[in-house]
Amino acid sequence: MRGKMAILEAEHIRKTFEHTQVLKDISFSLERGQVLSIIGSSGSGKTTLLRCLNFLERPDGGVIRVNGETLLNADDPVTFKESEIREKRLHFGLVFQSFHLFPQYTAMQNVMLARDLIARKQPDYKARKKEISREIEEQAVRLLTQMGLADRLNSYPHQLSGGQCQRVAIARALALTPDILCFDEPTSALDPELTGEVLRVIRELADRRTTMIIVTHEMAFARDVANQVIFMDDGRILEQGDPRQIFENPSKERTRQFLARFTQG
């Protein structure tokens, strides 16, 4: 299902673990600057889909394209080298639900690390080391300031709240300037007060037209921030479309049952 202006096209994605089919023919597209919210019960395949898009899992079938370039045709038996997979992964930034910051590094160092490692592999790195290091450091300061953490640049993860750690993780993902920023339940490990500060940052990114895919149980947020919503159930896309249509007038009974749990709560 190729969109005219699609930055991401996922076609017929399938994934099986042992004898359990977790993703069953998933197809969708996403335009540049749009936000896609993926909702559904635990175990519906949402996180596995994100992991397949980020090449943390290899789909058993299907095609993934970014900017018209085919990154993966899982039906083609080509085996990628690890270096090729890392390169393809750079199209996506992934923010995990449990931060995954390196505890021995400061907020600045966590944000700078991946870009610094990539820069060291450039042929002109030695000649431009000071210049490149300064650029990476300036970018880290800019991103952490954007996250509201200008006063926490040299703090270690254990000195930060959960919300602050998650904002460092967002800055780290943005440091590699990915085409698409992905969130896997970014607030599930946070209490309500800290949840609000992370959601505000994501909303600001949406206002800047950052292309994002957000797996979330925050239904009001999914409705308000997204351009389109996908409801997954049992490894399938059961319903997708405009947030207002999905939340106010879903066409599937299963979608109505799922959303009723949140409106009743």
C-alpha distance (Angstrom), angle and dihedral (degrees) to the residues before:
residue distance angle dihedral
M1 . . .
R2 3.78 . .
G3 3.80 117.3 .
K4 3.81 120.7 -146.6
M5 3.81 92.3 -123.1
A6 3.81 98.8 22.2
I7 3.77 117.3 152.1
L8 3.82 89.6 -175.8
E9 3.78 128.7 33.4
A10 3.79 120.8 -179.2
E11 3.79 114.6 -176.7
H12 3.82 128.1 -172.1
I13 3.82 95.4 -24.0
R14 3.80 112.1 -172.4
K15 3.78 130.6 179.7
T16 3.80 132.0 176.5
F17 3.80 128.3 -173.4
E18 3.80 110.2 -159.0
H19 3.81 101.4 -48.6
T20 3.82 98.0 -21.8
Q21 3.78 118.3 96.7
V22 3.81 103.9 -145.8
L23 3.82 99.4 174.5
K24 3.79 118.8 37.0
D25 3.80 114.9 -166.9
I26 3.82 99.4 -43.8
S27 3.83 115.6 -170.7
F28 3.80 129.5 171.8
S29 3.81 141.3 130.9
L30 3.78 134.0 -142.6
E31 3.80 129.2 -157.0
R32 3.79 124.5 -139.8
G33 3.80 111.9 -86.6
Q34 3.80 94.0 19.0
V35 3.79 128.1 121.9
L36 3.80 119.4 -139.8
S37 3.81 118.5 -163.6
I38 3.80 116.8 -159.9
I39 3.79 114.9 -159.6
G40 3.77 134.5 175.3
S41 3.79 143.5 112.4
S42 3.79 122.3 -58.3
G43 3.79 109.1 -82.4
S44 3.80 94.6 29.0
G45 3.82 92.4 117.0
K46 3.81 101.2 -101.3
T47 3.80 97.7 128.2
T48 3.81 92.9 41.2
L49 3.79 88.7 54.7
L50 3.81 90.9 53.3
R51 3.80 90.9 47.5
C52 3.81 90.6 51.7
L53 3.81 91.4 50.2
N54 3.81 89.9 50.0
F55 3.82 93.2 46.7
L56 3.79 92.1 -117.4
E57 3.80 84.3 121.3
R58 3.78 126.3 27.2
P59 3.82 113.7 -131.8
D60 3.81 117.3 -127.6
G61 3.79 89.6 -135.9
G62 3.77 142.6 2.1
V63 3.79 141.5 60.5
I64 3.82 132.5 -85.7
R65 3.82 119.4 -164.0
V66 3.81 129.4 179.3
N67 3.81 119.9 -170.4
G68 3.78 88.9 -10.2
E69 3.81 93.2 -56.5
T70 3.80 116.5 121.6
L71 3.79 105.2 -128.4
L72 3.78 94.3 174.3
N73 3.77 137.8 12.1
A74 3.78 100.6 -178.3
D75 3.81 91.0 -170.8
D76 3.81 88.5 64.0
P77 3.83 109.4 82.0
V78 3.82 93.3 -136.9
T79 3.81 113.0 138.3
F80 3.80 114.6 -144.2
K81 3.77 123.7 -143.5
E82 3.79 115.6 -121.6
S83 3.82 89.8 -111.5
E84 3.81 89.9 55.7
I85 3.81 91.5 49.5
R86 3.81 91.0 51.1
E87 3.80 89.7 51.6
K88 3.80 92.6 50.4
R89 3.80 90.1 47.2
L90 3.81 89.8 61.0
H91 3.82 89.4 75.6
F92 3.80 87.1 69.8
G93 3.78 133.0 52.9
L94 3.79 115.3 -157.6
V95 3.79 125.5 -159.5
F96 3.80 110.7 -165.2
Q97 3.77 125.9 -147.8
S98 3.81 92.3 -118.9
F99 3.85 98.9 46.1
H100 3.85 98.6 -126.1
L101 3.79 92.7 -147.8
F102 3.80 118.3 164.8
P103 3.83 104.6 -108.4
Q104 3.81 94.1 -151.4
Y105 3.82 92.8 58.4
T106 3.79 131.1 72.5
A107 3.80 122.4 -120.1
M108 3.83 89.0 -96.4
Q109 3.78 93.2 49.1
N110 3.80 92.4 48.1
V111 3.80 90.6 54.2
M112 3.80 94.4 44.3
L113 3.80 99.4 43.9
A114 3.82 103.4 83.9
R115 3.79 95.4 42.9
D116 3.80 90.5 46.9
L117 3.81 91.7 52.6
I118 3.80 90.8 50.5
A119 3.80 92.1 46.8
R120 3.81 91.6 54.0
K121 3.80 88.8 63.8
Q122 3.80 93.4 57.7
P123 3.82 113.6 107.0
D124 3.81 92.8 -128.2
Y125 3.81 95.6 46.4
K126 3.81 97.1 109.0
A127 3.81 92.7 49.0
R128 3.82 92.8 47.1
K129 3.80 100.0 31.2
K130 3.82 97.0 123.6
E131 3.80 93.3 44.5
I132 3.81 93.6 47.0
S133 3.81 92.7 45.8
R134 3.80 90.6 51.0
E135 3.82 91.4 50.2
I136 3.81 91.7 49.8
E137 3.79 91.9 48.1
E138 3.80 93.1 47.6
Q139 3.80 90.6 50.1
A140 3.82 91.4 50.7
V141 3.80 91.5 51.3
R142 3.81 90.5 48.1
L143 3.80 93.9 49.4
L144 3.80 95.3 45.2
T145 3.81 89.7 47.7
Q146 3.81 88.2 51.3
M147 3.82 87.0 53.6
G148 3.83 90.4 53.2
L149 3.81 93.1 -107.6
A150 3.80 102.3 114.0
D151 3.82 89.7 125.7
R152 3.83 94.0 49.1
L153 3.81 101.8 55.2
N154 3.80 94.3 118.7
S155 3.80 97.4 37.5
Y156 3.79 120.9 115.2
P157 3.82 120.9 -130.8
H158 3.82 92.8 -103.4
Q159 3.81 88.2 58.0
L160 3.81 92.6 54.8
S161 3.79 132.4 77.7
G162 3.79 119.5 -116.3
G163 3.79 90.6 -102.4
Q164 3.79 91.6 51.2
C165 3.81 91.1 48.6
Q166 3.79 89.9 52.3
R167 3.79 90.8 50.4
V168 3.81 89.5 51.9
A169 3.81 87.5 51.5
I170 3.82 90.2 52.3
A171 3.82 90.8 50.2
R172 3.81 89.4 49.4
A173 3.80 91.4 52.6
L174 3.81 91.3 48.6
A175 3.82 92.6 49.5
L176 3.82 91.4 79.1
T177 3.83 91.0 51.0
P178 3.81 95.1 -127.9
D179 3.79 121.8 -163.4
I180 3.81 90.0 -129.0
L181 3.80 128.4 26.0
C182 3.82 114.1 -150.0
F183 3.79 127.6 -162.2
D184 3.79 123.6 -164.1
E185 3.81 107.2 -160.3
P186 3.82 91.5 -43.7
T187 3.80 94.4 -173.7
S188 3.81 102.7 37.5
A189 3.83 93.0 101.5
L190 3.81 94.4 47.5
D191 3.79 134.3 87.1
P192 3.84 117.0 -119.9
E193 3.82 96.1 -94.1
L194 3.80 93.1 51.6
T195 3.81 91.0 42.4
G196 3.79 89.3 62.8
E197 3.80 94.5 55.7
V198 3.83 92.7 51.0
L199 3.80 92.5 46.7
R200 3.80 89.8 51.2
V201 3.81 89.9 55.9
I202 3.81 91.7 49.5
R203 3.80 90.4 48.2
E204 3.82 89.7 52.4
L205 3.81 89.4 51.6
A206 3.80 89.0 51.6
D207 3.80 89.7 51.1
R208 3.82 87.3 55.1
R209 3.81 88.2 53.5
T210 3.77 95.0 -113.0
T211 3.81 108.1 170.7
M212 3.80 106.3 -119.6
I213 3.79 143.9 171.8
I214 3.80 112.6 -158.2
V215 3.79 124.3 -169.5
T216 3.79 104.1 -163.8
H217 3.79 147.5 153.4
E218 3.82 89.9 -153.2
M219 3.80 95.6 105.2
A220 3.81 98.3 -179.2
F221 3.78 90.0 49.6
A222 3.82 92.4 46.8
R223 3.79 89.7 51.9
D224 3.81 96.3 45.9
V225 3.81 102.3 41.4
A226 3.81 102.4 37.1
N227 3.79 131.3 89.1
Q228 3.78 90.1 -160.0
V229 3.79 136.1 11.9
I230 3.79 130.9 -149.9
F231 3.79 120.3 -160.2
M232 3.81 111.7 -157.3
D233 3.78 125.1 -162.9
D234 3.80 127.9 173.9
G235 3.80 93.7 -12.7
R236 3.80 95.9 -49.1
I237 3.78 136.9 98.5
L238 3.77 98.7 -114.5
E239 3.79 95.5 177.4
Q240 3.80 137.4 0.7
G241 3.76 135.6 174.0
D242 3.78 146.0 87.7
P243 3.84 113.0 -4.5
R244 3.80 93.2 -124.5
Q245 3.80 91.5 52.6
I246 3.82 93.5 46.4
F247 3.79 96.0 46.4
E248 3.80 100.7 35.2
N249 3.77 102.9 31.9
P250 3.81 112.2 15.3
S251 3.78 114.6 -178.3
K252 3.81 96.8 -148.1
E253 3.80 125.3 71.7
R254 3.82 90.6 -141.8
T255 3.82 90.2 56.9
R256 3.81 90.4 50.2
Q257 3.81 90.6 50.7
F258 3.80 92.1 49.9
L259 3.81 95.0 47.9
A260 3.82 92.0 44.7
R261 3.81 89.2 66.2
F262 3.79 89.9 62.5
T263 3.80 99.0 41.4
Q264 3.81 90.1 49.9
G265 3.79 90.6 50.0
